């Protein structure tokens, strides 16, 4: 149907642009004489297709206009919800709560958005007066009314009065502290109307919103991990920070903070709730001490944990149940900051009243939206943040992918930027509410590792597990091995493990300080060559033997801080590039080095190694991941070297 394709087109057109829609908000519709197609609750305009719309029977919707509902608000909204369900032809779809408004607006296409520029006016003290100065005295303006049936009736009555007075249908309806409805009989007309509206508003804005982004402070990693653990009393939280000139405008000044202390729109309450914590000290220890007081007091007072923090010098911090929720929290609250800033061009900010806030907070419809938006990742590593070095490809990529599928947020730390970025792009097609990021990292340089930790904290708020996987191998006997190759192998396989542990343990100590039952993990991906010598491979084996010595020593030092340190000693991953690369893989190296007596081909080398494994199989990333999950889940072992070798090497 052509009109439905046009509905999809205009929905995605506005839904993909954060100036008009954030957090999947807004709704759109198309109607003919018999049916109405309206966005279903939980659908996102940015990605919507035909199955994202609820199909409604207009004859049954029309009956709702004249029906008398309960005077009790909760009972009334339940009755309305049930009647909307009866009118729904596409079962399994919950129509937008604003469906009835879409039905009574007498145009084929209706596009309801919450544009930031529009709400800069609609959430301002002079909203009605300035609106009519800009768009004319006949502009249809609706004072704030609780969403649902009461708002529908108010809009319906206003439309009838407008028709009677003007002999025409209103094509634009402005809603105080909410947004705007624009309607027309073609999507081209809708776009023309919206363009005129935005052009007019932008000319009226006297002080544009700052758009510059700011680099996050290095002290972020001294604060966020502690705050994250204060919040993780009932499951791990994820934190994410954002910093810009706009955010600095508010965190620098307590008077400005008062302008964003209460929400402006129902959407802000759905996602961010209605109370927030502002921390105005810049010293990390003072910030943490204040957070330790405010968080439990906040939770006791309001019955929920804070989702939004504004920290002086740090930025806007979202505290979510998962990484996806953090992105939404940041987008929604930053939009509130923009609204507050823009409202100064129209008489200053006009937040919602406490009564209006309470209605939204307790409304079943918005609680349903909140639950849909929350998302979930179910797995053994759910909501843990895990760094995997050398994870752009090969064994590290496989381990990282398996942990991602167990619900972890993954940081791919690797030197290979192009491959690493592609890996993360693929990873994020596999996620639910967790996320993956890439950080270019040289594990042999401490400044690079410090940047890795900083970026991880800024994106996820903590480091629950650090998997030191990056490694290199240069095979060769005493006659062949050069000092340069020996030093290179040792620096990556041995020295870098020390560098990684030195840097990451500082953050983990902060985390365990604020969570007395929490354990963090450092896991070195070692090798069976760390348990048994390897002919013509002494540079690699020596580094791995030394790595187990480091593991045992680090474990003793970090045990008082509840940081477990263990090694995993895998067998051979024959399918990975380390072994199978046709140019520089180990099969080629070992053949050329004469490591396998009598071997004339790569297949001869492979058969030789497989024959040494009692279970007759190589070691896969999935096998190692199961070992890593075991080490993370238990809290009774540290300083261990766990062999996963198919029985080729057994502990004695």
C-alpha angles and dihedrals in degrees: 000000000000096000093054090052088052089050090053090047096053093041092056092040092063097026093062093054115080090205088073108026135022132179092015091295131150126055139229137197147184125202140186127181095286109026142038124205109202132169111271119233110266094028120118120224090216094064103020123139131173094288089059092069128082113224112221135197104235094200089061092043090053090057089062091065093066099033120109113229132192118287088224107094097218093045092045094053091048090052091049091049090052093049090050088052090052090051092050113104095182099067117211092038120106108209122225114274087239093059094113091055090052088051097054096045102096100222129094096236126041122183116188115188139166100220115184092228092051092048091049083070100032092053094047131101093242095044100131098037096047091042092058092044090054101038106022138269093277093062111129108237123177119201114228112289128172109267120253130048096344092056091045092054092047091051092044092052091046091051091051091050091048091051092049093048100040105024089230142087117258109244094190127044120185119205120200113238090358120064142255142298118212120184137181141146094256134036090235090061090049091054092048091052093048092048091054091048094051093045092052094047095047090054090052095053109101099188116036118217113260109253103186119118119220130213113250117249120256088231089069089091090055092059116025099060090055093047090047092056092047086059096043097080093120105030131332118296128207122225128196130183131211127186132188142141089270093052091047089054088063102036092049096058130045091201089059090047089061088064092063099036093104130040124260101202140027090249091060090056094046093057108022100026116223107279129064141182122241116193112194104179118097101202110096095223092049092047091052092046091051092046090051088058099040101045098060091039090051092048093048092049101044103026095236137070121260115265098186129054127177108198122188111245092004105066140222111341125196119203108199140170086240142359096268091055090052091059090052093047092052093047093048097045094043086053088054088053090052091049091051091049094047093046089069086075088060105043102291135290125321111193125189119276122250091252091053090047093050092052092054093043092056100035113118093217093058092043087055091052090047092053092048091049094048095072123187142228114203117200148104091275097040113169094349115137111225129183115206115189118211089021101136091097145344123026094350092052090051093050092047092048093050091050091047089055088053089062101266127141104237130210112197106207113189143133093232101086100179094048092040093053091049090049092053091046088056092044091056090058087061099048130102110192094333124087143208129216134184124228118183104232139178104200091198092064122069096207089056090050091049089054089050091055092046094051091046092052092047091053102036108010099233148030112233097171133015115198111197099204105141109114143148135209131206111178121207144118128248093278094050106037113097121211088240093057091044091053092045093052092045094048093054100036100038114013094043091055087059092047092050094048093046092055102038097043090067091063093043091053089056091051096050091046091066098039113052096192098042125105127196125204138220112187124184116204097221124165143241081257087069088063100041132026119260123216115238087000102084097132091059096039093046092053091047093048087051090048091062089051089053091048093054092045095045089048091057093048097045100039093091087059093051092246110140117208120195141155130224116209108201127192120230122312096208096179095055126093092252088070105019104041103126093218107037106004121131093253088060094041094048092046091051093044092052091235093145111058112234095003112146100169140033089251088057090055092048093049090050093056097042091053089063094061114088092206089049094227139103123241116262131201088249090058091051092045090057088053091048091050090051091051091049095047099049122071100191102075132064133153092036131142106213113201117213098177107127088254094304091120119026129189115247 
